[in-house]
Amino acid sequence: MIYGLKGRIVQIDSESIIVDVHDIFYRILVCHSDYFHVDELRLIYTEQIIREDEQYLVGFIDDEERRAFLDLISVSGIGPKTALNALRATSPALLYQAIASKDTKYLKKLPGIGPKAASQIILDIKGQLSEADATDKSLSPNVLEALLSLGFKNSDINRAIKNAYLPGISDDELLKRCLQIIRK
């Protein structure tokens, strides 16, 4: 299994990046391609997916995003591409908060996740979350929805939430901090 690759990013498209690792070029599917920049030397956490008819690498900006992906694909009926598309529309913190609070409405808004899959995600993953996980990742999906309604890109929102979040922060304060970060 390939846990990670460190190399220079040579090409970026909406769903993947091409990384040069000592003159070997890897195409890696990613959740947020705009987190990466051409000619950037970067460590990308990866998960290798091997199926009967295909094999590919999925890349992550950090181990938390990788863990969220692995949790999603452990759910019955959720495959790697569905998990990847779902993570493109949210952040790990928001995903775990929705799971901890049993928010099927939020989960159903994610691409490829219907009512049955949302319930299955809660059923399968909620039991695995420790109290610390639920507390560390407790923030409201309302902040994401508010920022999306203002027209900001999902990747900018996720980056802002990751940088602005503090345990116990109110939604209003988090929203203010996110707006400051995004507008810089």
C-alpha positions in Angstrom: 0.0 0.0 0.0 1.2 3.5 -0.8 0.6 5.7 2.3 1.9 8.9 0.8 3.9 10.5 -1.9 6.3 13.5 -1.8 6.8 15.1 -5.1 6.4 18.1 -7.3 3.0 18.8 -8.6 3.2 19.2 -12.4 -0.5 19.4 -13.5 -3.9 20.1 -11.8 -7.4 19.6 -13.1 -10.8 19.7 -11.3 -10.6 16.2 -9.9 -6.9 15.2 -9.9 -3.3 16.2 -9.7 -0.2 14.8 -11.4 2.8 14.4 -9.1 6.4 13.9 -10.3 8.2 11.6 -7.8 11.7 11.2 -9.0 10.7 11.1 -12.7 7.7 8.8 -12.1 4.4 10.6 -12.7 1.4 9.6 -10.6 -2.2 10.7 -11.2 -3.9 11.1 -7.9 -7.7 11.8 -7.5 -8.2 14.5 -4.8 -11.0 16.0 -2.9 -9.9 19.6 -3.4 -7.6 20.2 -6.3 -7.4 24.0 -5.5 -5.5 23.2 -2.3 -2.5 22.3 -4.6 -0.3 24.5 -6.8 1.8 23.7 -9.9 5.5 23.4 -9.1 4.8 22.9 -5.4 6.8 20.3 -3.6 4.2 18.5 -1.4 3.5 15.5 0.7 0.2 13.9 -0.3 -1.4 11.3 1.9 -2.8 8.6 -0.3 -5.0 5.5 -0.4 -4.5 3.0 -3.1 -7.8 1.6 -4.5 -7.6 -1.7 -6.3 -10.7 -3.1 -8.1 -11.1 -5.9 -10.5 -11.3 -3.5 -13.5 -9.3 -0.5 -12.3 -6.8 0.8 -9.8 -6.0 4.4 -8.8 -4.7 6.6 -6.0 -6.8 8.9 -3.9 -4.9 11.8 -2.3 -5.5 13.9 0.8 -4.2 17.1 2.2 -3.9 15.7 5.7 -4.5 12.5 7.7 -7.9 13.7 9.0 -9.2 13.9 5.4 -7.8 10.5 4.8 -9.5 9.1 7.9 -12.9 10.6 6.8 -12.5 8.9 3.4 -11.6 5.5 5.0 -14.6 5.8 7.4 -16.9 6.5 4.5 -15.8 3.6 2.4 -16.2 1.3 5.4 -19.9 2.0 5.2 -21.9 -0.6 3.4 -23.0 0.7 0.0 -20.4 3.6 -0.2 -17.6 3.2 -2.7 -14.4 5.2 -3.1 -15.8 7.5 -5.8 -18.9 8.3 -3.8 -16.8 8.9 -0.7 -14.5 11.2 -2.7 -17.4 13.2 -4.2 -19.0 13.5 -0.7 -15.8 14.9 0.7 -15.5 17.4 -2.1 -18.7 19.0 -0.8 -17.8 19.1 2.9 -14.9 19.0 5.4 -14.1 16.1 7.8 -15.1 18.3 10.7 -18.5 19.0 9.3 -19.0 15.4 8.3 -18.2 14.1 11.8 -20.4 16.8 13.3 -23.3 15.7 11.1 -22.7 12.1 12.1 -22.4 12.8 15.8 -25.6 14.9 15.8 -27.4 12.3 13.5 -28.1 15.0 10.9 -29.4 13.0 8.0 -30.6 16.2 6.3 -27.1 17.5 6.0 -25.7 14.1 4.9 -28.3 13.8 2.1 -27.1 17.1 0.6 -23.8 15.4 -0.2 -23.4 14.1 -3.8 -24.3 10.5 -4.1 -25.7 10.2 -0.6 -29.4 9.4 -0.4 -31.6 8.9 2.6 -30.7 5.2 3.0 -26.9 5.9 2.7 -27.2 8.8 5.2 -28.8 6.6 7.7 -26.2 3.8 7.1 -23.4 6.3 7.5 -24.7 7.4 10.9 -25.3 3.8 11.9 -21.9 2.5 10.9 -19.6 5.5 11.8 -21.3 7.0 14.9 -20.5 4.0 17.0 -16.8 4.3 16.0 -16.6 7.9 17.1 -15.3 8.4 20.6 -16.7 11.2 22.8 -13.4 13.1 22.1 -13.9 12.7 18.3 -17.4 14.1 18.5 -16.3 17.0 20.8 -13.2 17.9 18.7 -15.2 18.0 15.5 -18.3 19.7 16.9 -19.2 22.6 14.7 -22.4 23.4 13.0 -23.1 22.8 9.3 -25.0 26.1 9.4 -21.7 27.9 9.0 -20.9 26.0 5.8 -24.4 26.7 4.5 -24.2 30.4 5.3 -20.8 30.7 3.5 -22.0 28.8 0.5 -25.1 31.0 0.2 -22.7 34.0 0.1 -21.2 32.5 -3.0 -17.8 31.4 -1.7 -16.1 28.3 -3.1 -16.3 25.1 -1.1 -12.5 24.8 -1.0 -12.1 28.3 0.4 -14.8 27.7 3.0 -13.2 24.4 4.1 -9.8 26.0 4.4 -11.2 28.9 6.4 -13.2 26.7 8.8 -10.1 24.6 9.4 -8.0 27.7 10.2 -10.8 29.5 12.2 -12.2 26.7 14.2 -11.6 26.5 18.0 -13.3 24.0 20.4 -16.4 25.6 21.9 -16.6 28.5 19.4 -20.1 29.8 18.6 -21.4 29.7 15.0 -21.5 33.5 14.9 -17.9 33.8 15.9 -16.8 31.1 13.6 -18.6 32.7 10.7 -16.9 36.1 11.4 -13.5 34.5 11.6 -14.1 32.5 8.4 -15.2 35.7 6.6 -12.0 37.4 7.7 -9.8 34.5 6.5 -11.6 34.2 3.1 -11.5 37.9 2.4 -7.7 38.2 3.0 
